[in-house]
Amino acid sequence: MATFQVSHNDDDGYKFGGTWQVDHGFIGFGYGGGSYTIGVRFQSVTIPNAATILTATITGTSEDNSGSN
């Protein structure tokens, strides 16, 4: 199994309310009771033509910045 990381802040972002947010160093989602779309780009990953990806997993960590516990 190979492991890759997002290498730059511009390679991840989220969309909330129709506007994409990038270059924050984090992906925001689940705050404010709305629907978020997230995106990540792995520039160091080379996938050969005609290759089939059978499974993929994205793992992350979360943090509560709402000020409440």
N, C-alpha and C positions, 0 to 999 in steps of 0.2 A: 504494500500500500504506500502510495506517495502522499506527502504532506506539503501543502503550499500555503503561503500567507499573502495577504494583500500587502503590497510593498510601498504604497504611497497614499497619502490622504485623498488625492484626486481619484483613486481607484475604488472608492466606496461612497455611497450616498443613500439618501432616502427622499421619497416624494411624499409630501403631505399637502393637501389643498391645492394640488395642481402645480406646485413648484418644487423642482429638484434642489436639494441641498447637498453640497459636496465640500470637501476640504475642511471638515470639522474635526477629523480624527476619531469620529465615532459615527455609528448609525443609530438614528433615533427611530423608535417605533413604540407603539402602545401607550403613548402619552396624549392626553387631551381628548380621549374618547373618539378618535377618528380612525380612518383607514390609512395605513402607511404602505408604501411599496419600497422595498430596499433593493439595492443593486451592488454587486461586487465584481471587480475585474482582477483576474490573476494573469499579469503580463508575462510571467516566467513559465507559464504552462504551454507546452507544445503538444498539440493533438494531431497525429497523422491523419491525412485524408482517408476517408472511408472507415475510420476507427469507430467503434461502438463503445460508449460509456454505459456500463451495466448498472453501476451504482455510484452515488456521490453523496457526501455528507458535509454539511457546514456546521462547525461548532463555534460557539461564541460565549462570552460572559456578559452578565448584565450588572447594572448598577442603578440604584434608586437615587436620583437627584431631585426628587420632588420636595424634599424638606420635611417629609413625614415618615414615620416608621411603621 
